[in-house]
Amino acid sequence: MNRNALGRLENAPLAYVLAQVRLLPVLDLDKHIPAIHSALRSTYPRYQAIPLPFIQIRNEHGGDVPQQPIRYEFASAENTEGLILHSTSIVFHVTAYTTYDAFQKQLEHILSIVSAQVPDIFVDRVGLRYIDYIVPEAPHTPEDYIFDELRCIPKLNLQATPDFGMTFSQYLMSEGALVVRYATGRGAPALPPDLIDMSLAPSSIMSLAGSDHDQTGVLDTDRFIEFTANNLKLDVNKLITYFGEMHEDLSKAFKSIVTDVALEIWNRK
């Protein structure tokens, strides 16, 4: 079995991967978008600007109407990887993932372009998140793929069919934390609620729809480091080092979470 890194299994269960750099607000981001678009267009030709909902409260004295926030999205021609840019965050996300090295190369490319075009960016959080869809082979259930402590539907001495369960665990690290969320239910797996507006084309495992009676699972591993006490000026090399360390932690966590049954099936040619 190949246990070296996430994404290198023959039948990897990865559905969606994203890296986020959370920023102190960049209020004049809009004026830098044309230059960023020009620098990214050869790699990410797809582009859209999406107005975000906001609440406008006007006082009795009138005054300037606040500008509606915009989310800028850039994506590859295949629409399987891209950048989401907002005044408070940079997100690189993919639904076609091979290795972390390839992912990191593109992340570094994006961060280099944004930092070159937008001066004096400060970072207060970085995070790396992997979403795995567990679509078990018969006669297995999702619980056969996950180590005992994470299983979320205990067997009861009742005539009852397992339907839905969820667990949430957080681990404090030397810097930041690791969060593990695991949910199992019936039917096709779905992204966590905070990610349902993903605009990329679905990954291959997202297309493996189960019937309403099939049990499936979603494993969500999220590693993050916060700099709220001492904001970090955006330094691409430093950030890439942090992401590499977070990936190592996620890789170790993944190998601790899944069973030999899962690895044997996912590594089968």
C-alpha positions in Angstrom: 0.0 0.0 0.0 1.1 3.5 -0.7 0.8 5.5 2.5 3.0 8.4 1.6 0.5 11.2 1.0 -3.1 12.1 0.4 -4.1 11.8 -3.2 -1.7 9.1 -4.2 -4.1 6.2 -3.6 -5.2 4.6 -6.8 -8.9 5.2 -6.0 -8.5 8.2 -3.6 -11.7 9.3 -2.0 -10.9 13.0 -2.2 -13.8 15.1 -3.4 -12.7 18.6 -2.7 -9.6 20.4 -1.4 -9.2 24.0 -0.4 -6.5 26.3 1.0 -7.5 29.5 2.6 -5.6 32.6 3.6 -7.8 34.9 5.7 -6.9 38.6 5.5 -7.3 41.8 7.4 -9.8 43.6 5.2 -8.4 45.0 1.9 -11.0 47.7 1.2 -9.6 48.8 -2.2 -9.3 45.2 -3.6 -11.6 46.1 -6.5 -9.1 48.3 -8.2 -6.5 45.5 -8.3 -8.8 42.9 -9.9 -8.0 43.9 -13.6 -4.3 43.4 -13.0 -4.8 40.1 -11.2 -7.2 39.0 -13.9 -4.6 39.8 -16.6 -1.9 37.9 -14.7 -4.0 34.8 -14.1 -5.9 34.6 -17.4 -3.5 32.1 -19.1 -4.0 29.6 -16.3 -7.5 30.5 -15.1 -9.4 31.9 -18.1 -12.8 31.6 -16.5 -13.9 34.6 -14.5 -17.0 35.9 -12.7 -17.8 38.6 -10.2 -20.5 37.6 -7.7 -22.3 40.2 -5.6 -22.7 39.0 -2.0 -25.8 39.6 0.1 -25.5 42.4 2.6 -27.7 44.4 4.9 -27.9 48.1 4.2 -29.0 50.3 7.1 -29.4 54.0 6.3 -29.7 56.6 9.0 -32.0 59.6 9.0 -29.1 61.8 8.0 -28.5 59.9 4.7 -24.8 59.6 3.8 -22.9 57.4 1.4 -24.5 54.1 0.5 -22.0 51.3 1.3 -20.6 49.4 -1.6 -22.0 45.9 -2.1 -19.2 43.3 -1.4 -18.1 41.3 -4.4 -16.5 37.8 -4.6 -14.2 37.3 -7.6 -13.8 33.8 -8.9 -11.1 32.6 -11.4 -11.1 29.0 -12.7 -9.3 26.8 -15.1 -10.7 26.0 -18.6 -11.9 22.6 -17.2 -13.3 24.3 -14.2 -11.6 21.9 -11.8 -9.4 24.4 -10.0 -9.5 28.0 -9.2 -9.2 31.1 -7.0 -11.8 32.8 -4.9 -10.8 36.3 -4.0 -12.6 38.5 -1.5 -11.6 41.5 0.6 -11.0 39.3 3.5 -9.7 36.0 2.0 -7.8 34.2 -0.7 -9.0 30.7 -1.4 -7.4 28.2 -3.8 -9.7 25.1 -4.4 -9.7 22.1 -6.6 -11.9 19.1 -7.5 -9.1 17.4 -9.5 -6.3 16.6 -7.1 -3.2 14.5 -7.8 -0.5 15.2 -5.3 0.2 17.9 -2.7 3.3 19.0 -4.6 1.2 19.9 -7.6 -1.4 21.6 -5.4 1.3 23.6 -3.6 2.8 24.7 -6.9 -0.4 26.3 -8.0 -1.1 27.8 -4.6 2.3 29.4 -4.6 1.7 30.8 -8.1 -1.6 32.4 -7.0 -0.2 33.9 -3.8 2.7 35.3 -5.7 0.4 37.0 -8.2 -1.9 38.4 -5.6 0.9 39.7 -3.3 2.6 41.3 -6.3 -0.5 43.2 -7.3 -1.9 44.1 -3.9 0.6 45.7 -1.5 0.7 45.4 2.3 -1.6 42.5 2.8 -1.8 41.1 6.4 -2.9 37.6 7.2 -4.7 36.5 10.4 -5.4 32.8 9.6 -4.3 30.1 7.2 -6.1 26.8 6.7 -6.0 23.6 4.6 -9.0 21.4 4.3 -9.7 18.0 2.7 -13.2 16.6 2.0 -13.4 12.8 1.4 -16.5 11.0 0.2 -16.8 7.5 1.5 -18.8 5.4 -0.9 -18.4 1.9 0.4 -18.1 -1.3 -1.7 -20.6 -4.0 -0.8 -20.9 -5.6 1.7 -19.1 -2.8 3.6 -20.6 0.2 5.3 -18.9 3.6 5.9 -18.1 2.5 9.4 -15.8 -0.2 8.1 -13.6 2.5 6.6 -13.2 4.6 9.8 -11.4 3.8 13.0 -13.6 2.9 16.0 -13.4 6.1 18.0 -14.8 8.2 15.1 -17.7 6.0 14.3 -20.9 8.0 14.9 -23.8 5.5 14.9 -23.5 3.1 17.8 -25.3 -0.2 17.6 -28.4 -0.2 19.8 -30.4 -3.2 21.1 -33.4 -2.1 19.1 -35.1 -3.1 15.9 -33.8 0.1 14.2 -31.9 0.9 11.0 -28.9 3.3 11.3 -29.8 6.5 9.4 -27.6 9.5 10.2 -24.8 10.4 12.6 -22.1 13.0 13.1 -18.9 13.4 15.2 -16.8 16.5 15.7 -13.3 16.5 17.3 -10.8 19.3 17.7 -7.1 18.8 18.6 -4.8 21.5 19.7 -1.4 21.5 18.0 1.8 23.3 18.7 0.4 26.0 16.5 -3.3 26.2 15.7 -5.6 23.2 15.7 -6.9 20.3 13.7 -10.6 19.7 13.4 -12.1 16.3 12.2 -15.7 16.1 11.3 -17.3 12.8 10.2 -20.9 12.3 9.1 -22.7 9.3 7.7 -26.1 9.1 6.3 -28.2 7.6 3.4 -28.0 8.6 -0.3 -25.3 10.5 -2.2 -22.8 12.3 0.0 -22.8 16.1 0.0 -20.4 18.9 0.9 -20.6 20.4 4.4 -23.1 23.2 4.5 -20.5 26.0 4.5 -19.2 24.8 1.2 -22.3 24.1 -0.8 -21.9 27.1 -3.0 -18.8 25.6 -4.6 -18.7 26.7 -8.2 -16.2 24.2 -9.6 -17.1 21.2 -11.7 -17.8 18.1 -9.5 -15.0 15.7 -8.9 -15.4 12.1 -10.2 -16.3 10.7 -6.8 -19.0 13.4 -6.5 -20.7 11.8 -9.4 -21.0 8.4 -7.7 -24.5 8.9 -6.5 -25.8 6.3 -4.1 -29.5 5.2 -3.8 -31.6 6.6 -1.0 -31.0 3.4 0.9 -27.2 3.3 0.5 -25.1 4.4 3.5 -22.3 6.8 2.6 -20.0 9.0 4.6 -18.2 12.4 4.5 -14.8 12.9 6.2 -13.8 16.6 6.7 -10.3 17.3 8.0 -9.4 20.9 8.6 -6.0 22.1 9.8 -5.6 25.8 10.6 -3.2 28.3 12.2 -4.3 31.7 13.5 -2.2 34.9 13.8 -4.8 37.1 15.5 -2.5 38.3 18.2 0.3 39.2 15.8 -0.9 39.5 12.2 1.5 38.1 9.6 2.4 40.2 6.6 1.8 38.1 3.5 5.1 36.4 2.7 4.7 33.7 0.1 7.6 31.6 1.2 6.5 31.7 4.9 2.9 30.8 3.9 4.0 27.9 1.7 6.0 26.6 4.7 3.0 26.7 6.9 0.9 24.9 4.3 3.5 22.2 4.0 3.5 21.6 7.7 -0.3 21.6 7.9 -0.4 19.1 5.0 2.0 16.8 6.9 -0.4 16.9 9.9 -3.4 16.2 7.8 -1.6 13.3 6.1 -0.8 11.7 9.5 -4.3 12.3 10.7 -5.8 10.6 7.6 -3.7 7.5 8.1 -4.8 7.4 11.7 -8.5 7.8 10.9 -9.0 5.2 8.1 -8.8 1.5 8.4 -6.8 -1.1 6.6 -10.0 -2.2 4.8 -10.3 1.3 3.4 -6.7 1.6 2.3 -6.9 -1.8 0.6 -9.9 -0.8 -1.4 -8.7 2.7 -2.2 -5.3 1.4 -3.4 -6.7 -1.4 -5.6 -5.9 -1.0 -9.2 
